[in-house]
């Protein structure tokens, strides 16, 4: 062997220093044929070349990513070139980076919220799910919710199209929203509510009150209720009466109805059906997780409106 070749061969001790793996571990991999020595020194010591070093480094990365030895053996047995090993290594590191980014996001949330150990564990578990597993969680929710009913295909398509998908480097708000979402989709009561909403739309029920009232009146309603809420007016308080009276009259006019007690009852019922707070919450969370801009229409004006309508009816 010429001097040039000798410089590219590593003893098992040198290999251990370079890879951070113990001599014993390397010997184990060596004996099991995962990374065989390239040659032996005249004294019988194992010597490894650069390729063996790279295979060991890749093996270590894949082990750290939780890949089992049999799988790693298959990766290594493709008799990969140095270039391919490097590419595989880079891909493996991409996964590591994403995992670390997620972990960092979770830690930031825990730090800012002072989360309990239980909550921290839950957050960690849910964010650790791979993208594939997260999609399965949502698919399971879709099938469990809409699989057995005559739901409105358009409503189901809308839910499917807006699948929540946590980004690789989520903000604390997105992690928190994803955790709440994961709990929500597993809740049978919530699924039933989503189902009702979709079935109601499928039944070809008359257009809901928002459509009948028209965008202009709805915008006006949201604005008035939001102002009342900001002014701290309790819906169960007489101060809310003028706001509600005005709105009831406007709705009655647009819908050609009489603004009596019965009409107020009907209005309250319509808004209750149109806006299930938990279904609203689902959409809010999806918006946050996907990093879309939160829709201003989702200011929760309906609970106030419904309470005020019911209250004025009892007055």
C-alpha positions as CSV (number, residue, x, y, z in Angstrom):
1,X,0.0,0.0,0.0
2,X,1.3,3.5,-0.9
3,X,1.5,6.3,1.7
4,X,-1.3,8.2,-0.1
5,X,-3.8,5.4,0.8
6,X,-2.8,5.1,4.4
7,X,-3.9,8.6,5.2
8,X,-7.5,7.8,4.2
9,X,-7.7,4.8,6.5
10,X,-8.9,5.1,10.1
11,X,-8.3,2.8,13.1
12,X,-11.4,1.9,15.1
13,X,-10.3,4.4,17.8
14,X,-10.0,7.2,15.3
15,X,-13.4,6.3,13.9
16,X,-14.8,6.4,17.4
17,X,-13.4,9.9,17.9
18,X,-14.8,11.2,14.6
19,X,-18.3,9.7,14.9
20,X,-18.8,10.0,18.6
21,X,-19.8,6.3,18.8
22,X,-18.0,4.1,21.3
23,X,-15.4,1.6,20.1
24,X,-17.7,-1.1,21.4
25,X,-20.6,0.1,19.3
26,X,-18.5,0.3,16.2
27,X,-17.2,-3.2,16.9
28,X,-20.8,-4.4,17.2
29,X,-21.7,-2.8,13.8
30,X,-18.5,-4.2,12.4
31,X,-19.2,-7.7,13.6
32,X,-22.8,-7.7,12.4
33,X,-21.6,-6.6,9.0
34,X,-23.4,-3.2,9.0
35,X,-20.1,-1.4,8.5
36,X,-17.4,-3.9,7.7
37,X,-13.7,-2.9,8.1
38,X,-12.1,-2.0,4.7
39,X,-9.0,-3.9,5.5
40,X,-6.7,-4.8,8.4
41,X,-3.3,-3.5,9.4
42,X,-0.3,-5.9,9.3
43,X,-0.9,-6.4,13.1
44,X,-4.5,-7.4,12.5
45,X,-6.2,-4.2,13.6
46,X,-9.3,-3.2,11.7
47,X,-8.9,-0.2,9.4
48,X,-11.8,1.7,7.8
49,X,-11.9,4.1,4.9
50,X,-13.8,7.3,4.3
51,X,-16.8,5.4,3.0
52,X,-17.1,3.4,6.2
53,X,-16.8,6.7,8.2
54,X,-19.7,8.2,6.2
55,X,-21.8,5.0,6.6
56,X,-21.3,5.1,10.3
57,X,-22.2,8.8,10.5
58,X,-25.4,8.2,8.5
59,X,-26.1,5.1,10.6
60,X,-25.8,7.2,13.7
61,X,-28.2,9.9,12.4
62,X,-30.7,7.3,11.3
63,X,-30.5,5.6,14.7
64,X,-31.1,9.0,16.4
65,X,-34.2,9.5,14.2
66,X,-35.5,6.2,15.6
67,X,-34.9,4.1,12.5
68,X,-34.4,0.4,13.3
69,X,-31.2,-1.4,12.4
70,X,-32.9,-3.6,9.8
71,X,-34.1,-0.6,7.9
72,X,-30.7,1.1,8.2
73,X,-29.1,-2.0,6.9
74,X,-31.3,-1.8,3.8
75,X,-30.4,1.9,3.3
76,X,-26.7,1.0,3.6
77,X,-27.0,-2.1,1.5
78,X,-27.9,-0.1,-1.5
79,X,-24.1,0.2,-1.8
80,X,-24.6,3.9,-1.8
81,X,-22.0,6.2,-3.2
82,X,-20.6,9.0,-1.1
83,X,-22.9,11.4,-2.9
84,X,-26.0,9.4,-2.2
85,X,-25.0,8.9,1.4
86,X,-24.6,12.7,1.7
87,X,-28.0,13.2,0.2
88,X,-29.7,10.7,2.5
89,X,-27.9,12.3,5.4
90,X,-29.2,15.7,4.4
91,X,-32.7,14.4,4.1
92,X,-32.5,12.8,7.5
93,X,-31.2,16.1,9.0
94,X,-34.2,17.9,7.4
95,X,-36.5,15.8,9.5
96,X,-34.3,16.5,12.6
97,X,-34.5,20.2,12.0
98,X,-38.3,20.1,11.6
99,X,-38.5,18.1,14.8
100,X,-36.3,20.6,16.7
101,X,-38.3,23.6,15.3
102,X,-41.5,22.0,16.6
103,X,-40.0,21.2,19.9
104,X,-38.8,24.8,20.2
105,X,-42.2,26.1,19.4
106,X,-43.8,23.9,22.1
107,X,-41.2,25.0,24.7
108,X,-41.9,28.7,23.9
109,X,-45.6,28.1,24.4
110,X,-44.9,26.3,27.7
111,X,-42.6,29.1,28.8
112,X,-45.1,31.9,28.0
113,X,-48.2,30.1,29.4
114,X,-46.7,28.5,32.4
115,X,-48.3,25.2,31.3
116,X,-48.9,22.4,33.7
117,X,-46.9,19.2,33.3
118,X,-50.0,17.4,31.8
119,X,-50.6,20.1,29.3
120,X,-46.9,20.2,28.3
121,X,-46.9,16.5,27.8
122,X,-50.1,16.7,25.7
123,X,-48.6,19.5,23.5
124,X,-45.4,17.7,23.0
125,X,-47.2,14.5,22.1
126,X,-49.5,16.2,19.6
127,X,-46.8,18.2,17.9
128,X,-44.5,15.2,17.7
129,X,-47.0,13.5,15.4
130,X,-45.7,13.4,11.9
131,X,-47.5,15.4,9.2
132,X,-48.8,12.0,8.0
133,X,-50.2,11.2,11.5
134,X,-51.7,14.7,11.9
135,X,-53.5,14.3,8.5
136,X,-54.8,10.8,9.7
137,X,-56.2,12.5,12.8
138,X,-58.2,14.9,10.6
139,X,-59.2,12.2,8.1
140,X,-60.5,10.1,11.0
141,X,-62.5,13.1,12.2
142,X,-63.9,13.6,8.6
143,X,-64.9,10.0,8.2
144,X,-66.3,9.7,11.7
145,X,-68.3,12.9,11.3
146,X,-69.5,12.7,7.7
147,X,-69.0,9.0,6.8
148,X,-72.5,7.8,7.7
149,X,-74.8,10.8,7.0
150,X,-76.4,12.5,4.1
151,X,-74.3,15.7,4.6
152,X,-74.2,18.5,2.1
153,X,-71.3,17.6,-0.2
154,X,-70.4,21.2,-0.5
155,X,-70.1,21.6,3.3
156,X,-68.0,18.4,3.5
157,X,-65.8,19.5,0.6
158,X,-65.3,22.8,2.4
159,X,-64.2,21.1,5.6
160,X,-61.9,18.8,3.6
161,X,-60.4,21.7,1.6
162,X,-59.5,23.6,4.7
163,X,-57.6,20.8,6.4
164,X,-55.6,22.2,9.2
165,X,-51.9,21.6,8.6
166,X,-49.3,22.7,11.1
167,X,-46.3,24.4,9.5
168,X,-42.8,23.2,10.1
169,X,-41.8,26.2,12.2
170,X,-45.1,27.2,13.9
171,X,-45.6,30.1,16.2
172,X,-46.7,29.5,19.8
173,X,-50.2,30.6,18.8
174,X,-50.3,27.9,16.1
175,X,-49.1,25.2,18.4
176,X,-51.7,26.1,21.0
177,X,-54.4,26.2,18.3
178,X,-53.3,22.9,16.9
179,X,-53.5,21.3,20.4
180,X,-57.0,22.7,21.0
181,X,-58.1,21.6,17.5
182,X,-56.8,18.0,18.1
183,X,-58.9,17.8,21.3
184,X,-61.9,19.3,19.5
185,X,-61.9,16.8,16.6
186,X,-61.7,13.9,18.9
187,X,-64.8,15.1,20.9
188,X,-68.0,13.2,20.0
189,X,-70.2,16.2,21.0
190,X,-68.3,18.4,18.6
191,X,-68.5,15.9,15.8
192,X,-72.3,15.7,16.3
193,X,-72.5,19.5,16.0
194,X,-70.5,19.5,12.8
195,X,-72.7,16.7,11.4
196,X,-75.9,18.7,12.2
197,X,-74.5,21.8,10.5
198,X,-73.7,19.8,7.3
199,X,-76.9,17.8,7.4
200,X,-79.0,20.9,7.8
201,X,-77.3,22.4,4.7
202,X,-78.0,19.2,2.8
203,X,-81.6,19.2,3.7
204,X,-81.9,22.3,1.5
205,X,-83.2,24.3,4.4
206,X,-84.2,27.8,3.4
207,X,-81.1,30.0,3.2
208,X,-80.1,31.0,6.7
209,X,-81.0,34.3,8.2
210,X,-77.7,35.9,7.2
211,X,-78.3,35.3,3.5
212,X,-81.9,36.4,3.8
213,X,-81.0,39.6,5.7
214,X,-78.3,40.5,3.2
215,X,-74.7,41.5,3.6
216,X,-75.4,45.1,4.4
217,X,-77.8,44.5,7.3
218,X,-75.5,41.7,8.6
219,X,-72.5,44.0,8.5
220,X,-74.5,46.7,10.3
221,X,-75.6,44.1,12.9
222,X,-72.0,42.9,13.6
223,X,-70.9,46.5,13.9
224,X,-73.7,47.5,16.3
225,X,-73.3,44.4,18.5
226,X,-69.5,44.8,18.5
227,X,-69.9,48.4,19.7
228,X,-72.3,47.4,22.4
229,X,-69.9,44.7,23.6
230,X,-67.0,47.1,23.6
231,X,-69.1,49.6,25.6
232,X,-69.5,46.8,28.1
233,X,-73.3,46.6,27.7
234,X,-74.6,43.3,29.2
235,X,-77.0,41.6,26.8
236,X,-79.2,40.9,29.8
237,X,-79.2,44.5,30.8
238,X,-81.8,47.2,29.8
239,X,-79.1,49.3,28.2
240,X,-79.0,46.7,25.5
241,X,-82.7,47.1,24.7
242,X,-82.5,50.1,22.3
243,X,-79.8,48.3,20.3
244,X,-81.8,45.1,20.0
245,X,-85.1,46.9,19.3
246,X,-83.5,48.8,16.4
247,X,-82.0,45.6,15.0
248,X,-85.3,43.6,15.4
249,X,-87.2,46.3,13.5
250,X,-84.6,46.4,10.7
251,X,-84.7,42.6,10.3
252,X,-88.5,42.6,10.3
253,X,-88.5,45.2,7.6
254,X,-86.1,43.4,5.3
255,X,-87.8,40.0,5.9
256,X,-91.3,41.5,5.7
257,X,-92.3,40.2,9.1
258,X,-93.9,41.8,12.2
259,X,-91.4,42.7,14.9
260,X,-93.3,41.0,17.6
261,X,-92.2,38.5,20.4
262,X,-92.7,35.6,18.1
263,X,-90.4,37.1,15.5
264,X,-87.7,37.8,18.2
265,X,-87.9,34.2,19.2
266,X,-87.5,33.1,15.6
267,X,-84.5,35.4,15.2
268,X,-82.8,34.0,18.3
269,X,-83.4,30.5,17.1
270,X,-82.0,31.3,13.6
271,X,-78.8,32.7,15.0
272,X,-78.4,29.8,17.3
273,X,-78.7,27.4,14.4
274,X,-76.5,29.4,12.2
275,X,-73.8,29.8,14.7
276,X,-72.7,27.0,16.9
277,X,-70.0,28.5,19.0
278,X,-67.9,25.3,18.9
279,X,-68.2,25.0,15.1
280,X,-67.1,28.7,14.9
281,X,-64.2,27.9,17.2
282,X,-63.2,25.1,14.9
283,X,-62.9,27.5,11.9
284,X,-61.1,30.0,14.0
285,X,-58.5,27.4,15.0
286,X,-58.1,26.1,11.4
287,X,-57.5,29.7,10.3
288,X,-54.8,30.2,13.0
289,X,-53.1,26.8,12.4
290,X,-52.9,27.4,8.6
291,X,-51.6,30.9,9.1
292,X,-54.5,32.5,7.3
293,X,-55.6,35.9,8.3
294,X,-58.3,35.6,10.9
295,X,-61.6,36.6,9.4
296,X,-63.0,39.7,11.2
297,X,-66.5,38.2,10.9
298,X,-65.6,35.7,13.5
299,X,-65.8,38.2,16.3
300,X,-68.2,36.4,18.6
301,X,-71.2,38.8,18.3
302,X,-73.8,36.1,18.0
303,X,-73.8,34.9,21.7
304,X,-74.5,38.5,22.7
305,X,-77.2,38.9,20.1
306,X,-78.9,35.7,21.0
307,X,-78.9,36.5,24.7
308,X,-80.2,40.0,24.1
309,X,-83.0,38.7,21.9
310,X,-84.0,36.1,24.5
311,X,-83.8,38.7,27.2
312,X,-85.9,41.4,25.4
313,X,-88.4,38.7,24.7
314,X,-88.8,38.0,28.5
315,X,-88.9,41.7,29.3
